[in-house]
Amino acid sequence: MEARQVAGRTYFALTRCEVDFNPALDRITLLPTYYAFGCEYGNRGFTLDRNDAFELIAAIEKALSVDGNPAVGRPPSRS
């Protein structure tokens, strides 16, 4: 079987992500919605432990920073 490179975008744009915190289980559920093939789709989401959620947030902040270092002390954007 031959591996072929996919032409065009290889991702679907995230349009929103609902977040729910369950204090009893100390878990966060993320319910993303994305845009693909001219429609908006949702899925069942996924659940993270609180510590894993903080690691995910730190990874996103690092990816979005200009210099590749986490943005320490900067307040979150409210846009």
Short mmCIF file of the C-alpha atoms (twelve columns), coordinates in Angstrom:
data_MODEL
# 
_entry.id   MODEL 
# 
loop_
_atom_site.group_PDB 
_atom_site.id 
_atom_site.type_symbol 
_atom_site.label_atom_id 
_atom_site.label_alt_id 
_atom_site.label_comp_id 
_atom_site.label_asym_id 
_atom_site.label_seq_id 
_atom_site.Cartn_x 
_atom_site.Cartn_y 
_atom_site.Cartn_z 
_atom_site.pdbx_PDB_model_num 
ATOM 1  C CA . MET A 1  0.000   0.000  0.000  1 
ATOM 2  C CA . GLU A 2  1.311   3.421  -0.971 1 
ATOM 3  C CA . ALA A 3  1.180   6.400  1.388  1 
ATOM 4  C CA . ARG A 4  -0.029  9.517  -0.440 1 
ATOM 5  C CA . GLN A 5  0.096   13.135 0.644  1 
ATOM 6  C CA . VAL A 6  -3.362  14.680 0.964  1 
ATOM 7  C CA . ALA A 7  -3.849  17.825 -1.112 1 
ATOM 8  C CA . GLY A 8  -5.402  20.862 0.556  1 
ATOM 9  C CA . ARG A 9  -6.236  21.342 4.221  1 
ATOM 10 C CA . THR A 10 -5.682  18.358 6.473  1 
ATOM 11 C CA . TYR A 11 -7.674  19.775 9.385  1 
ATOM 12 C CA . PHE A 12 -11.136 21.129 10.090 1 
ATOM 13 C CA . ALA A 13 -11.562 24.573 11.634 1 
ATOM 14 C CA . LEU A 14 -12.680 24.566 15.272 1 
ATOM 15 C CA . THR A 15 -15.667 26.900 15.544 1 
ATOM 16 C CA . ARG A 16 -16.259 26.695 19.294 1 
ATOM 17 C CA . CYS A 17 -15.561 24.515 22.301 1 
ATOM 18 C CA . GLU A 18 -17.893 24.187 25.264 1 
ATOM 19 C CA . VAL A 19 -16.216 23.437 28.581 1 
ATOM 20 C CA . ASP A 20 -17.883 21.765 31.544 1 
ATOM 21 C CA . PHE A 21 -16.251 21.186 34.929 1 
ATOM 22 C CA . ASN A 22 -17.439 18.371 37.184 1 
ATOM 23 C CA . PRO A 23 -16.174 19.216 40.697 1 
ATOM 24 C CA . ALA A 24 -17.279 15.856 42.104 1 
ATOM 25 C CA . LEU A 25 -14.989 13.978 39.688 1 
ATOM 26 C CA . ASP A 26 -12.426 16.804 39.365 1 
ATOM 27 C CA . ARG A 27 -12.655 16.451 35.580 1 
ATOM 28 C CA . ILE A 28 -13.186 18.796 32.655 1 
ATOM 29 C CA . THR A 29 -15.205 17.855 29.580 1 
ATOM 30 C CA . LEU A 30 -14.493 19.582 26.265 1 
ATOM 31 C CA . LEU A 31 -17.189 19.523 23.575 1 
ATOM 32 C CA . PRO A 32 -15.659 20.882 20.356 1 
ATOM 33 C CA . THR A 33 -17.637 21.929 17.294 1 
ATOM 34 C CA . TYR A 34 -15.911 22.171 13.938 1 
ATOM 35 C CA . TYR A 35 -16.663 23.270 10.378 1 
ATOM 36 C CA . ALA A 36 -16.201 20.773 7.556  1 
ATOM 37 C CA . PHE A 37 -17.695 20.188 4.115  1 
ATOM 38 C CA . GLY A 38 -19.874 23.296 4.400  1 
ATOM 39 C CA . CYS A 39 -21.525 22.277 7.693  1 
ATOM 40 C CA . GLU A 40 -20.894 22.558 11.415 1 
ATOM 41 C CA . TYR A 41 -20.377 19.279 13.265 1 
ATOM 42 C CA . GLY A 42 -20.098 18.353 16.921 1 
ATOM 43 C CA . ASN A 43 -18.854 15.209 18.578 1 
ATOM 44 C CA . ARG A 44 -19.109 13.459 21.917 1 
ATOM 45 C CA . GLY A 45 -16.194 15.426 23.283 1 
ATOM 46 C CA . PHE A 46 -13.534 14.202 25.661 1 
ATOM 47 C CA . THR A 47 -12.795 14.298 29.364 1 
ATOM 48 C CA . LEU A 48 -9.563  15.391 31.034 1 
ATOM 49 C CA . ASP A 49 -8.281  15.284 34.585 1 
ATOM 50 C CA . ARG A 50 -7.721  18.750 36.023 1 
ATOM 51 C CA . ASN A 51 -3.909  18.414 35.800 1 
ATOM 52 C CA . ASP A 52 -4.106  17.226 32.182 1 
ATOM 53 C CA . ALA A 53 -6.328  20.214 31.361 1 
ATOM 54 C CA . PHE A 54 -3.705  22.591 32.793 1 
ATOM 55 C CA . GLU A 55 -1.019  20.859 30.700 1 
ATOM 56 C CA . LEU A 56 -3.202  21.244 27.587 1 
ATOM 57 C CA . ILE A 57 -3.719  24.944 28.316 1 
ATOM 58 C CA . ALA A 58 0.048   25.419 28.793 1 
ATOM 59 C CA . ALA A 59 0.761   23.632 25.496 1 
ATOM 60 C CA . ILE A 60 -1.733  25.853 23.657 1 
ATOM 61 C CA . GLU A 61 -0.246  28.999 25.231 1 
ATOM 62 C CA . LYS A 62 3.245   27.878 24.224 1 
ATOM 63 C CA . ALA A 63 2.135   27.161 20.655 1 
ATOM 64 C CA . LEU A 64 0.520   30.596 20.386 1 
ATOM 65 C CA . SER A 65 3.455   32.512 21.859 1 
ATOM 66 C CA . VAL A 66 5.912   34.182 19.499 1 
ATOM 67 C CA . ASP A 67 9.098   32.936 21.127 1 
ATOM 68 C CA . GLY A 68 7.890   29.424 22.024 1 
ATOM 69 C CA . ASN A 69 7.941   30.068 25.774 1 
ATOM 70 C CA . PRO A 70 4.797   30.013 27.912 1 
ATOM 71 C CA . ALA A 71 3.156   33.377 28.496 1 
ATOM 72 C CA . VAL A 72 3.643   33.849 32.237 1 
ATOM 73 C CA . GLY A 73 1.812   36.631 34.016 1 
ATOM 74 C CA . ARG A 74 -0.191  37.713 30.984 1 
ATOM 75 C CA . PRO A 75 -3.951  37.814 31.564 1 
ATOM 76 C CA . PRO A 76 -6.091  35.651 29.251 1 
ATOM 77 C CA . SER A 77 -7.674  37.315 26.239 1 
ATOM 78 C CA . ARG A 78 -11.399 38.008 26.500 1 
ATOM 79 C CA . SER A 79 -12.043 38.293 22.745 1 
# 
